[in-house]
Amino acid sequence: MPAPRDPAPPSRPAGDGGRQVPVSVWLAGQQQSRLQRRGRYVPASIAHPGKMLPALAAHAIATYTRPGELVLDPMCGIGTTLVEATHAGRDAVGIEYEPRWGFLAARNLRHATHQGATGHGAVLIGDSRQIAPALEAELAGGVALLLTSPPYGRTVHGQAKPTPGGGVTKWDHSYGRDKANLAHQNTGALLAGFTAILRGCLPLLRPGGTVVVTVRPWRHAGLLIDFPAAVLDAAIRAGYEPVQRCVALLAAVREGDLVARGSFFQLQQARAARAHGRPIHLAQHEDVLILRRPPEPPSGLAGHLAPRYRAGTPAAAVRRAA
Ligand SMILES: C[S@@+](CC[C@H](N)C(=O)[O-])C[C@H]1O[C@@H](n2cnc3c(N)ncnc32)[C@H](O)[C@@H]1O
């Protein structure tokens, strides 16, 4: 099966002894998303309305972790982070609120194992606000990378096509019916919930461990909502230090030109705005926010830290959670 191609060569973060300078534009859209997933994910995965691009996840994992390290996604959906991590020889833990997506993530992990993925993975189903703190005894300080993507509130997701009568048929546009899912909250509650999740995950990361959050700006009533800036603020309030802000290109780059990959809803919004004299453009990127858990204080102070802030043994912990 074709692995998602990651055209940008893996680079190490600055200061990590790497040979390459980190790139700030990630090429995540060289292949269409369905081609990136074909054969690598079970077909039912397509029903999730807000999946991460596999090439984006693969690039983050290659850049910020080494084989054998542990990756966590506290909002794992159908498990893109987990699948790409285990294919890259990393271990992975995911948490997902909706049983439907959590079970699909587990199926995708088994599929990856059958295809030769060497990492171990586990999926826990429930609210990350409660589950992440409960994992502290097992995982404290053992996570090298937290890679996740929050749901985008009430924005329009999923598949759609115009019908002959002029209407639009939509499907696979909902995360589920449970109103407590953060996807169904207003923006303020979504951000508060996301902050709580990130705060609960902080002790699970090793000191200096990386957080990568991918998030798209969206339009409401014609205005571009800078949701990524609000998410960055939420992550800082949760206790993380900002490191870098990158973009993942959703468009393909072909011989120096961009080949746009607009969704039906994006195209519809752009056409409607242009018809009203507002020359808006299609957003062809996703923000990639990079932060880290603050490093430990100098060694003189480290001996006074509670044991929960010292690094653990991730692989063993994952096998117990599986
Ligand atoms: C943008 S999607 C993530 C998709 C995932 N990256 C993938 O590729 O499949 C966000 C996910 O967060 C889940 N979610 C919402 N509230 C949650 C919570 N409190 N705890 C855990 N997961 C939650 C949603 O059900 C949704 O599947």
The ligand as an SDF file (V2000), in Angstrom:
LIG
                    3D

 27 29  0  0  0  0  0  0  0  0999 V2000
  -10.6080   17.5200   14.7100 C   0  0  0  0  0  0  0  0  0  0  0  0
  -11.0750   15.9960   15.3790 S   0  0  0  0  0  0  0  0  0  0  0  0
   -9.5410   15.1090   15.4580 C   0  0  0  0  0  0  0  0  0  0  0  0
   -9.3700   14.2220   14.2620 C   0  0  0  0  0  0  0  0  0  0  0  0
   -8.1130   13.3810   14.3110 C   0  0  0  0  0  0  0  0  0  0  0  0
   -6.9210   14.2130   14.3100 N   0  0  0  0  0  0  0  0  0  0  0  0
   -8.1000   12.4160   13.1290 C   0  0  0  0  0  0  0  0  0  0  0  0
   -7.2850   12.5700   12.2240 O   0  0  0  0  0  0  0  0  0  0  0  0
   -8.9980   11.5760   13.0730 O   0  0  0  0  0  0  0  0  0  0  0  0
  -11.3560   16.3280   17.0870 C   0  0  0  0  0  0  0  0  0  0  0  0
  -11.8770   15.1290   17.8690 C   0  0  0  0  0  0  0  0  0  0  0  0
  -11.9930   15.4950   19.2490 O   0  0  0  0  0  0  0  0  0  0  0  0
  -13.0200   14.7110   19.7920 C   0  0  0  0  0  0  0  0  0  0  0  0
  -13.4020   15.2810   21.1020 N   0  0  0  0  0  0  0  0  0  0  0  0
  -14.2630   16.2790   21.3630 C   0  0  0  0  0  0  0  0  0  0  0  0
  -14.3220   16.5230   22.6950 N   0  0  0  0  0  0  0  0  0  0  0  0
  -13.4560   15.6690   23.2720 C   0  0  0  0  0  0  0  0  0  0  0  0
  -13.0570   15.4270   24.6270 C   0  0  0  0  0  0  0  0  0  0  0  0
  -13.5620   16.1560   25.6400 N   0  0  0  0  0  0  0  0  0  0  0  0
  -12.1610   14.4390   24.8880 N   0  0  0  0  0  0  0  0  0  0  0  0
  -11.6460   13.6940   23.8590 C   0  0  0  0  0  0  0  0  0  0  0  0
  -11.9880   13.8770   22.5620 N   0  0  0  0  0  0  0  0  0  0  0  0
  -12.8610   14.8600   22.2670 C   0  0  0  0  0  0  0  0  0  0  0  0
  -14.0950   14.7690   18.7200 C   0  0  0  0  0  0  0  0  0  0  0  0
  -15.0480   13.7260   18.8630 O   0  0  0  0  0  0  0  0  0  0  0  0
  -13.2530   14.6550   17.4480 C   0  0  0  0  0  0  0  0  0  0  0  0
  -13.1840   13.3270   16.9770 O   0  0  0  0  0  0  0  0  0  0  0  0
  1  2  1  0
  2  3  1  0
  2 10  1  0
  3  4  1  0
  4  5  1  0
  5  6  1  0
  5  7  1  0
  7  8  2  0
  7  9  1  0
 10 11  1  0
 11 12  1  0
 11 26  1  0
 12 13  1  0
 13 14  1  0
 13 24  1  0
 14 15  1  0
 14 23  1  0
 15 16  2  0
 16 17  1  0
 17 18  1  0
 17 23  2  0
 18 19  1  0
 18 20  2  0
 20 21  1  0
 21 22  2  0
 22 23  1  0
 24 25  1  0
 24 26  1  0
 26 27  1  0
M  CHG  2   2   1   9  -1
M  END
$$$$
